[in-house]
Amino acid sequence: MANKGLVYDGCNFFRQRLVLSLLSGKKITIRNIRSKDDNPGLRDFEASLIRLMDKITNGTRIEINQTGTVLFFQPGLLYGGSVEHECNSQRSVGFYLEALLMLAPFMKNPLRAVLKGVTNDQMDPSVDTLKATSIPLMKKFGLDGEGLELKIVKRGMPPGGGGEVLFSCPVRRTIRPVQLTDPGKIKRIRGTAYSVRVSPQMANRIVDSARSVLNKFIPDIYIYTDHMKGANAGKSPGFGLSLVAETTQGAFLGAELVSSPQGQGDVVLPEDLGRNCAKLLLEEVYRGGCVDSANQSLSLLYMTLGQQDVSKTLLGPLSPYTIEFLRHIRDFFQIMFKMETQKQAEETQKGGDKVLMTCVGAGYTNLSKTLK
């Protein structure tokens, strides 16, 4: 292994590195993966992610040393097609889906992925929130059409899981540049309160308490209750709430909360969960921007890979994850963003300081897409 490609240390931002390696075609070596840990090497959920990447590509070469502390990854062709994957239940399906959202438009064949596992947990964005915020964002970059769909077939709560999600996405030859500079004002709030293997009344209690906070802010609120039964309810009990605020300019800002997994953590009352989730949404609105904090890296990636033209997006304060993502984009694509901070005047009260991100796209063409 003379040429190791880009070399990284540690297990942080593991997913970002795999995704960008596949898109840029650059080899990567990741060393010292939890090498000082009592239980060194890759975790099961990371191995599961590597297997998923292997399923959607052709000719990817993966070498892992005996202890699992060094990974060599040589990306193959993004092939796509129909895949089914049992996601490791340490992380929710959202962890794997976020990677697929970044890769799907650049496949050779349209992707149709069935992912099984935990659909809603306390760590990763839930499928509900990705459906309500990421899918509309993808449409802004020209990734629309019949094929774009994200559907929850069965819900699965941690620790048992047992959920199932269908994600399909059309392929595009190029991604169009965007100018998302005006977030607009909040016009309505939508949400889903879901409960599985607990009384359906839980969802109603969540809705009432969330509305008690949000009604002071805006009248147009509708929160669906989703109570799945029987085989569609997965293996563990739980409940949660996913909220999305939509602006006049079509920006979607999301927030969510999930009950603690059965037998772990403190018991959460549905009333507290509803109230706290509503406050989280208001915080996300305060941060503002045209893209919420969970989708910052997705929008920056699409901007990077857009046609050779200027893209601009106004974001709220950058999350630590996004900042690291920008460094990785520089490594893999040699693209730097121009960042301008926009201070918010006291009298307009438009929330936190915003950052205007500008870049010229890399003119990335999906060479693997079959031409009709």
C-alpha positions as CSV (number, residue, x, y, z in Angstrom):
1,M,0.0,0.0,0.0
2,A,2.3,2.6,-1.2
3,N,-0.3,5.2,-2.0
4,K,-2.6,5.6,1.0
5,G,-4.5,8.6,-0.4
6,L,-5.7,11.1,2.2
7,V,-4.8,10.0,5.7
8,Y,-6.9,10.7,8.8
9,D,-6.7,9.9,12.4
10,G,-9.5,8.7,14.7
11,C,-13.1,7.8,14.4
12,N,-14.6,11.3,14.3
13,F,-16.5,12.3,11.1
14,F,-16.1,8.8,9.8
15,R,-19.2,9.1,7.7
16,Q,-18.2,12.4,6.1
17,R,-14.9,10.9,5.0
18,L,-16.4,7.9,3.4
19,V,-19.1,9.9,1.5
20,L,-16.6,12.5,0.2
21,S,-14.1,9.7,-0.8
22,L,-16.9,8.0,-2.9
23,L,-17.8,11.3,-4.5
24,S,-14.3,12.5,-5.2
25,G,-12.9,9.1,-6.1
26,K,-10.0,9.7,-3.7
27,K,-8.6,6.9,-1.6
28,I,-8.5,7.4,2.2
29,T,-6.7,5.7,5.1
30,I,-8.1,6.2,8.6
31,R,-5.7,5.2,11.4
32,N,-5.9,5.0,15.1
33,I,-9.6,4.2,15.2
34,R,-10.2,4.2,19.0
35,S,-6.7,2.7,19.4
36,K,-6.5,3.7,23.1
37,D,-9.9,2.3,23.9
38,D,-10.6,-0.8,26.0
39,N,-12.5,-2.0,23.0
40,P,-10.5,-0.8,20.1
41,G,-11.4,-0.5,16.4
42,L,-14.5,0.1,14.4
43,R,-17.9,-0.1,16.1
44,D,-20.7,-2.4,14.7
45,F,-22.6,0.6,13.3
46,E,-19.5,1.8,11.4
47,A,-19.0,-1.6,10.0
48,S,-22.6,-1.6,9.0
49,L,-22.2,1.7,7.2
50,I,-19.2,0.3,5.3
51,R,-21.3,-2.7,4.2
52,L,-24.0,-0.3,3.0
53,M,-21.4,1.7,1.0
54,D,-20.2,-1.5,-0.5
55,K,-23.7,-2.5,-1.5
56,I,-24.4,0.7,-3.5
57,T,-21.0,0.7,-5.2
58,N,-19.1,-1.5,-7.6
59,G,-15.5,-2.3,-7.2
60,T,-14.9,-0.6,-3.8
61,R,-11.8,-2.0,-2.1
62,I,-11.9,-2.1,1.7
63,E,-9.0,-3.3,3.9
64,I,-9.3,-3.4,7.7
65,N,-6.4,-4.5,9.9
66,Q,-6.9,-7.2,12.4
67,T,-7.8,-5.0,15.4
68,G,-10.0,-2.8,13.3
69,T,-8.0,0.3,14.1
70,V,-6.9,1.0,10.5
71,L,-9.2,1.3,7.5
72,F,-8.1,1.6,3.9
73,F,-10.9,2.6,1.6
74,Q,-10.6,2.8,-2.2
75,P,-13.9,4.0,-3.6
76,G,-15.5,2.3,-6.5
77,L,-18.2,3.3,-8.9
78,L,-21.5,4.6,-7.4
79,Y,-23.8,2.0,-8.8
80,G,-27.1,2.4,-7.0
81,G,-30.0,0.2,-8.0
82,S,-32.1,-1.7,-5.4
83,V,-30.5,-2.5,-2.1
84,E,-31.8,-3.8,1.2
85,H,-29.8,-3.2,4.4
86,E,-30.3,-4.2,8.0
87,C,-28.9,-1.1,9.8
88,N,-27.1,-1.7,13.1
89,S,-29.4,-0.7,16.0
90,Q,-26.7,1.3,17.8
91,R,-27.6,4.2,15.5
92,S,-30.9,5.0,13.9
93,V,-31.7,4.6,10.2
94,G,-31.2,8.4,10.0
95,F,-27.4,7.9,10.4
96,Y,-27.3,5.8,7.2
97,L,-29.9,7.8,5.4
98,E,-28.0,11.1,5.7
99,A,-25.1,9.4,3.8
100,L,-27.4,8.1,1.2
101,L,-29.0,11.6,0.7
102,M,-25.6,12.9,-0.2
103,L,-24.7,10.1,-2.6
104,A,-28.0,9.1,-4.2
105,P,-28.2,11.8,-7.0
106,F,-24.7,10.7,-8.3
107,M,-25.4,7.0,-8.9
108,K,-25.3,5.2,-12.2
109,N,-28.8,3.8,-11.6
110,P,-31.6,5.4,-9.5
111,L,-31.3,4.2,-5.9
112,R,-34.1,2.3,-4.2
113,A,-33.0,1.5,-0.7
114,V,-34.9,-0.4,2.0
115,L,-33.3,0.2,5.3
116,K,-34.4,-1.7,8.4
117,G,-33.7,-0.9,12.1
118,V,-34.4,2.0,14.5
119,T,-36.3,4.8,12.8
120,N,-36.3,7.3,15.7
121,D,-33.7,7.7,18.4
122,Q,-32.2,10.4,20.5
123,M,-28.9,10.7,18.5
124,D,-29.6,11.0,14.8
125,P,-32.2,12.9,12.8
126,S,-35.3,10.9,12.6
127,V,-36.8,9.7,9.3
128,D,-39.7,12.1,9.9
129,T,-37.5,15.1,10.1
130,L,-35.4,14.1,7.1
131,K,-38.5,13.6,5.1
132,A,-39.9,17.1,6.1
133,T,-36.6,19.1,5.8
134,S,-34.0,17.3,3.5
135,I,-36.4,16.2,0.7
136,P,-37.6,19.8,0.0
137,L,-34.0,21.0,0.2
138,M,-33.0,18.4,-2.5
139,K,-35.8,19.7,-4.7
140,K,-34.3,23.2,-4.6
141,F,-31.1,21.8,-6.2
142,G,-33.2,20.3,-9.0
143,L,-33.4,16.8,-7.6
144,D,-37.1,16.4,-8.0
145,G,-39.4,14.2,-10.0
146,E,-41.5,11.2,-9.2
147,G,-38.6,9.1,-8.1
148,L,-37.8,11.1,-5.0
149,E,-39.5,9.5,-2.0
150,L,-38.9,8.8,1.6
151,K,-41.5,6.6,3.3
152,I,-41.8,5.1,6.7
153,V,-43.2,1.6,6.3
154,K,-42.8,0.5,9.9
155,R,-41.6,2.4,13.0
156,G,-38.9,1.0,15.2
157,M,-37.9,2.5,18.5
158,P,-34.6,1.7,20.3
159,P,-33.4,-0.6,21.7
160,G,-35.3,-3.3,19.7
161,G,-35.7,-1.5,16.4
162,G,-37.7,-3.4,13.8
163,G,-38.6,-0.4,11.7
164,E,-38.4,-0.2,7.9
165,V,-37.9,2.8,5.6
166,L,-38.0,3.1,1.9
167,F,-35.9,5.7,0.2
168,S,-35.8,6.2,-3.6
169,C,-34.0,9.0,-5.5
170,P,-33.6,9.8,-9.2
171,V,-30.1,10.4,-10.7
172,R,-29.0,13.7,-12.1
173,R,-26.2,14.5,-14.5
174,T,-25.5,17.8,-12.9
175,I,-26.8,19.8,-9.9
176,R,-28.1,23.3,-10.4
177,P,-26.6,26.2,-8.5
178,V,-28.8,27.9,-6.0
179,Q,-29.3,31.4,-4.5
180,L,-31.0,30.8,-1.1
181,T,-30.4,34.2,0.5
182,D,-33.8,35.2,1.8
183,P,-35.3,32.8,4.4
184,G,-38.6,34.6,4.6
185,K,-40.9,34.6,7.6
186,I,-42.4,31.6,9.4
187,K,-45.9,31.0,7.9
188,R,-46.9,27.6,9.3
189,I,-45.8,24.8,11.6
190,R,-46.4,21.1,10.9
191,G,-45.5,18.1,12.9
192,T,-45.9,14.4,13.6
193,A,-46.4,13.1,17.1
194,Y,-45.9,9.3,17.0
195,S,-46.4,6.5,19.5
196,V,-45.8,2.8,19.2
197,R,-46.5,0.1,21.8
198,V,-47.9,2.7,24.3
199,S,-51.3,4.2,24.7
200,P,-52.4,6.2,21.6
201,Q,-53.3,8.9,24.1
202,M,-49.6,9.7,24.5
203,A,-49.5,11.3,21.1
204,N,-52.5,13.5,21.9
205,R,-50.8,14.7,25.2
206,I,-47.7,15.6,23.2
207,V,-49.7,17.6,20.7
208,D,-51.6,19.6,23.4
209,S,-48.4,20.5,25.3
210,A,-46.5,21.5,22.1
211,R,-49.4,23.7,21.0
212,S,-49.5,25.4,24.3
213,V,-46.1,26.9,23.5
214,L,-46.4,27.4,19.8
215,N,-49.9,28.9,19.7
216,K,-48.4,32.1,21.2
217,F,-46.2,32.3,18.2
218,I,-48.3,31.5,15.1
219,P,-51.9,30.3,14.6
220,D,-51.4,28.0,11.6
221,I,-50.3,24.8,13.4
222,Y,-51.2,21.2,12.5
223,I,-49.6,18.2,14.2
224,Y,-50.6,14.8,13.0
225,T,-50.8,11.9,15.4
226,D,-49.3,8.7,14.1
227,H,-50.1,5.6,16.1
228,M,-48.7,2.4,14.4
229,K,-50.1,-0.9,15.5
230,G,-49.1,-4.6,15.4
231,A,-46.3,-5.6,13.1
232,N,-45.7,-2.0,12.0
233,A,-44.9,-0.8,15.5
234,G,-41.5,-2.4,15.7
235,K,-40.2,-4.2,18.8
236,S,-39.9,-1.5,21.5
237,P,-42.3,1.0,23.1
238,G,-41.7,4.7,22.7
239,F,-43.1,8.1,21.5
240,G,-41.8,11.3,20.1
241,L,-42.4,14.5,18.2
242,S,-41.0,15.9,15.0
243,L,-41.8,19.6,14.2
244,V,-41.1,21.6,11.1
245,A,-41.6,25.3,10.6
246,E,-42.1,26.4,7.0
247,T,-41.3,29.9,5.8
248,T,-42.8,32.1,3.1
249,Q,-39.8,31.4,0.9
250,G,-40.0,27.7,1.3
251,A,-37.3,27.1,3.8
252,F,-37.9,24.2,6.3
253,L,-36.6,24.3,9.8
254,G,-37.0,21.2,11.9
255,A,-36.7,20.0,15.5
256,E,-37.5,16.8,17.3
257,L,-37.4,14.9,20.5
258,V,-37.8,11.2,21.3
259,S,-38.6,9.4,24.6
260,S,-35.8,7.5,26.3
261,P,-35.3,3.9,25.2
262,Q,-37.0,1.3,27.3
263,G,-35.1,0.6,30.5
264,Q,-32.6,3.4,29.9
265,G,-32.3,7.0,31.1
266,D,-35.0,9.1,32.8
267,V,-38.6,8.6,32.2
268,V,-39.9,11.3,30.0
269,L,-43.5,12.6,30.3
270,P,-45.2,13.3,27.0
271,E,-46.1,16.8,28.3
272,D,-42.5,17.7,28.9
273,L,-41.4,16.2,25.6
274,G,-44.0,18.3,23.7
275,R,-43.0,21.5,25.4
276,N,-39.3,21.0,25.1
277,C,-39.6,20.1,21.4
278,A,-41.6,23.2,20.8
279,K,-38.8,25.2,22.5
280,L,-36.2,23.5,20.4
281,L,-38.1,24.5,17.3
282,L,-38.2,28.1,18.4
283,E,-34.5,27.9,19.0
284,E,-34.0,26.6,15.4
285,V,-36.2,29.5,14.1
286,Y,-34.0,31.9,16.1
287,R,-30.9,30.4,14.5
288,G,-32.8,30.7,11.2
289,G,-31.2,30.8,7.8
290,C,-32.5,29.1,4.7
291,V,-31.5,25.7,5.9
292,D,-31.8,24.2,9.4
293,S,-28.7,23.1,11.4
294,A,-29.2,19.4,10.6
295,N,-29.1,20.0,6.9
296,Q,-26.2,22.5,6.6
297,S,-23.7,20.0,5.4
298,L,-26.1,18.5,2.8
299,S,-26.7,21.9,1.3
300,L,-23.0,22.8,1.3
301,L,-22.2,19.5,-0.4
302,Y,-24.7,20.1,-3.2
303,M,-23.3,23.7,-3.6
304,T,-19.8,22.3,-3.9
305,L,-20.8,19.8,-6.5
306,G,-23.0,22.2,-8.5
307,Q,-22.2,23.5,-12.0
308,Q,-19.4,26.0,-12.3
309,D,-21.4,28.9,-11.2
310,V,-21.9,30.8,-8.0
311,S,-24.1,29.4,-5.3
312,K,-25.1,31.3,-2.2
313,T,-26.9,30.1,0.9
314,L,-27.7,31.9,4.1
315,L,-27.2,29.8,7.1
316,G,-27.7,30.2,10.8
317,P,-24.6,29.8,13.1
318,L,-22.6,26.9,11.8
319,S,-22.6,23.7,13.8
320,P,-19.3,22.0,14.8
321,Y,-20.2,19.2,12.4
322,T,-20.6,21.6,9.5
323,I,-17.3,23.4,10.3
324,E,-15.5,20.0,10.1
325,F,-17.4,19.2,6.9
326,L,-16.0,22.4,5.3
327,R,-12.5,21.3,6.1
328,H,-13.1,18.0,4.5
329,I,-14.6,19.6,1.4
330,R,-11.3,21.6,1.1
331,D,-9.3,18.3,1.4
332,F,-11.3,16.3,-1.2
333,F,-12.5,19.0,-3.7
334,Q,-10.1,21.9,-3.1
335,I,-13.1,24.2,-2.8
336,M,-13.2,27.0,-0.3
337,F,-16.3,28.9,0.7
338,K,-16.5,32.6,1.1
339,M,-18.1,33.3,4.5
340,E,-19.7,36.6,5.4
341,T,-21.2,37.1,8.8
342,Q,-24.3,39.1,8.8
343,K,-25.0,40.7,12.2
344,Q,-28.7,41.0,13.0
345,A,-29.8,44.5,14.1
346,E,-31.4,44.7,17.5
347,E,-34.6,46.4,16.2
348,T,-35.4,43.9,13.5
349,Q,-35.0,41.0,15.9
350,K,-34.3,38.4,13.2
351,G,-32.7,36.0,15.6
352,G,-29.0,34.9,15.7
353,D,-26.2,36.0,13.5
354,K,-26.3,34.5,10.0
355,V,-23.5,33.4,7.7
356,L,-23.7,33.9,4.0
357,M,-21.9,31.0,2.3
358,T,-20.7,31.5,-1.3
359,C,-18.8,29.2,-3.5
360,V,-18.3,28.4,-7.2
361,G,-19.4,24.8,-7.9
362,A,-16.8,22.2,-8.9
363,G,-18.8,21.5,-12.0
364,Y,-19.1,17.9,-10.9
365,T,-20.7,15.7,-13.6
366,N,-22.2,12.4,-12.9
367,L,-20.1,10.4,-15.3
368,S,-21.5,7.1,-14.1
369,K,-25.1,8.0,-15.0
370,T,-26.2,6.0,-18.1
371,L,-27.2,8.3,-20.9
372,K,-30.5,7.5,-22.4
